[in-house]
């Protein structure tokens, strides 16, 4: 990803474009969309946009929980990312 190269604005544009494509192709509640939301959230975190990152990460987590269940490794990774962004209760329960 371009983040590792320090090209955060380019990474943001690329990931947001990918998100729009995935939502158009798969719908807004597909695991591919959740993966891309996680990428967008990561870029936003790197840019210091924590509220936006939390929003993307929370949406990704909700999709993963629905499709994969709460015990799946990908769901747990999404939970950990959301917690790392300062979210006290990532599952909303």
ZAKEVEX-181729 format. One record per residue (C-alpha): residue number from 1; x, y, z. Coordinates in Angstrom, 2 decimals, decimal comma, padded with zeros to 5 digits, always signed. Each point is the difference from the previous one (the first is absolute). Example, Ala and Ser with C-alpha at 12.3 -4.5 7.8 and 13.67 -1.06 7.14 Angstrom:
// ZAKEVEX-181729
<site pos="1" X="+012,30" Y="-004,50" Z="+007,80"/>
<site pos="2" X="+001,37" Y="+003,44" Z="-000,66"/>
This chain:
// ZAKEVEX-181729
<site pos="1" X="+000,00" Y="+000,00" Z="+000,00"/>
<site pos="2" X="+001,15" Y="+003,52" Z="-000,67"/>
<site pos="3" X="-000,03" Y="+000,82" Z="+003,73"/>
<site pos="4" X="+003,27" Y="-001,81" Z="+000,45"/>
<site pos="5" X="+001,50" Y="+002,34" Z="-002,59"/>
<site pos="6" X="-001,25" Y="+003,08" Z="+001,81"/>
<site pos="7" X="-002,50" Y="+000,79" Z="-002,73"/>
<site pos="8" X="-003,02" Y="+000,32" Z="+002,26"/>
<site pos="9" X="-002,10" Y="+002,29" Z="-002,18"/>
<site pos="10" X="+000,51" Y="-002,30" Z="-002,98"/>
<site pos="11" X="-000,86" Y="-002,97" Z="+002,18"/>
<site pos="12" X="-003,17" Y="+001,74" Z="+001,13"/>
<site pos="13" X="-001,09" Y="+000,66" Z="-003,58"/>
<site pos="14" X="+000,80" Y="-003,54" Z="-001,08"/>
<site pos="15" X="-001,80" Y="-001,65" Z="+002,92"/>
<site pos="16" X="-003,05" Y="+002,24" Z="-000,29"/>
<site pos="17" X="-000,19" Y="-000,80" Z="-003,71"/>
<site pos="18" X="+000,24" Y="-003,71" Z="+000,80"/>
<site pos="19" X="-002,74" Y="+000,40" Z="+002,61"/>
<site pos="20" X="-002,33" Y="+001,67" Z="-002,51"/>
<site pos="21" X="+000,65" Y="-002,77" Z="-002,52"/>
<site pos="22" X="-000,57" Y="-002,78" Z="+002,54"/>
<site pos="23" X="-003,22" Y="+001,58" Z="+001,24"/>
<site pos="24" X="-001,25" Y="+000,38" Z="-003,58"/>
<site pos="25" X="+000,88" Y="-003,59" Z="-000,90"/>
<site pos="26" X="-000,82" Y="-001,86" Z="+003,24"/>
<site pos="27" X="-002,36" Y="+002,29" Z="+001,90"/>
<site pos="28" X="+000,79" Y="+001,82" Z="+003,23"/>
<site pos="29" X="-000,09" Y="-003,03" Z="+002,31"/>
<site pos="30" X="+002,48" Y="-002,40" Z="-001,61"/>
<site pos="31" X="+003,23" Y="-001,31" Z="+001,60"/>
<site pos="32" X="+002,04" Y="+001,47" Z="-002,89"/>
<site pos="33" X="-001,43" Y="+003,39" Z="+000,96"/>
<site pos="34" X="+000,94" Y="-000,65" Z="+003,63"/>
<site pos="35" X="+003,60" Y="-000,78" Z="-000,98"/>
<site pos="36" X="+000,22" Y="+003,23" Z="-001,95"/>
<site pos="37" X="-001,61" Y="+001,94" Z="+002,84"/>
<site pos="38" X="+002,76" Y="-001,32" Z="+002,23"/>
<site pos="39" X="+002,59" Y="+001,28" Z="-002,48"/>
<site pos="40" X="-001,68" Y="+003,41" Z="-000,16"/>
<site pos="41" X="-000,09" Y="+000,06" Z="+003,80"/>
<site pos="42" X="+003,70" Y="-000,82" Z="+000,19"/>
<site pos="43" X="+000,88" Y="+002,87" Z="-002,33"/>
<site pos="44" X="-002,21" Y="+002,33" Z="+002,00"/>
<site pos="45" X="+001,73" Y="-001,10" Z="+003,18"/>
<site pos="46" X="+003,38" Y="+000,76" Z="-001,56"/>
<site pos="47" X="-001,29" Y="+003,45" Z="-000,98"/>
<site pos="48" X="-001,20" Y="+000,64" Z="+003,56"/>
<site pos="49" X="-003,68" Y="-000,09" Z="-001,01"/>
<site pos="50" X="-001,04" Y="-002,19" Z="+002,90"/>
<site pos="51" X="-003,75" Y="+000,69" Z="-000,02"/>
<site pos="52" X="-000,18" Y="-000,92" Z="-003,68"/>
<site pos="53" X="+002,21" Y="-003,05" Z="+000,58"/>
<site pos="54" X="-002,30" Y="-001,17" Z="+002,83"/>
<site pos="55" X="-003,03" Y="+000,38" Z="-002,24"/>
<site pos="56" X="+001,54" Y="-002,14" Z="-002,76"/>
<site pos="57" X="+001,35" Y="-002,56" Z="+002,46"/>
<site pos="58" X="-003,35" Y="-000,27" Z="+001,77"/>
<site pos="59" X="-001,84" Y="-000,53" Z="-003,25"/>
<site pos="60" X="+002,54" Y="-002,64" Z="-001,07"/>
<site pos="61" X="-000,33" Y="-001,79" Z="+003,32"/>
<site pos="62" X="-003,79" Y="-000,12" Z="-000,27"/>
<site pos="63" X="+000,22" Y="-001,56" Z="-003,46"/>
<site pos="64" X="+002,57" Y="-002,58" Z="+001,11"/>
<site pos="65" X="-002,10" Y="-000,94" Z="+003,03"/>
<site pos="66" X="-003,04" Y="-000,59" Z="-002,21"/>
<site pos="67" X="+001,83" Y="-002,03" Z="-002,63"/>
<site pos="68" X="+002,76" Y="-001,73" Z="+001,94"/>
<site pos="69" X="-001,17" Y="-000,01" Z="+003,62"/>
<site pos="70" X="+001,65" Y="+001,56" Z="+003,02"/>
<site pos="71" X="+002,60" Y="-002,75" Z="+000,46"/>
<site pos="72" X="+001,49" Y="+000,09" Z="-003,50"/>
<site pos="73" X="+003,64" Y="+001,19" Z="-000,12"/>
<site pos="74" X="-000,85" Y="+002,76" Z="-002,47"/>
<site pos="75" X="-002,77" Y="+001,26" Z="+002,26"/>
<site pos="76" X="+002,34" Y="-000,08" Z="+002,98"/>
<site pos="77" X="+002,58" Y="+001,97" Z="-001,95"/>
<site pos="78" X="-002,65" Y="+002,61" Z="-000,85"/>
<site pos="79" X="-000,96" Y="+000,16" Z="+003,69"/>
<site pos="80" X="+003,62" Y="+000,52" Z="+000,99"/>
<site pos="81" X="+000,43" Y="+002,77" Z="-002,55"/>
<site pos="82" X="-003,08" Y="+001,78" Z="+001,29"/>
<site pos="83" X="+001,24" Y="-000,31" Z="+003,58"/>
<site pos="84" X="+003,37" Y="+001,40" Z="-001,08"/>
<site pos="85" X="-001,85" Y="+003,07" Z="-001,25"/>
<site pos="86" X="-001,28" Y="+000,65" Z="+003,50"/>
<site pos="87" X="-003,38" Y="-001,66" Z="-000,18"/>
<site pos="88" X="-000,98" Y="-001,36" Z="+003,38"/>
<site pos="89" X="-002,76" Y="-002,35" Z="-001,14"/>
<site pos="90" X="+000,59" Y="-001,18" Z="-003,57"/>
<site pos="91" X="-002,98" Y="-002,32" Z="-000,22"/>
<site pos="92" X="-002,51" Y="+002,51" Z="+001,28"/>
<site pos="93" X="-001,32" Y="-002,39" Z="+002,67"/>
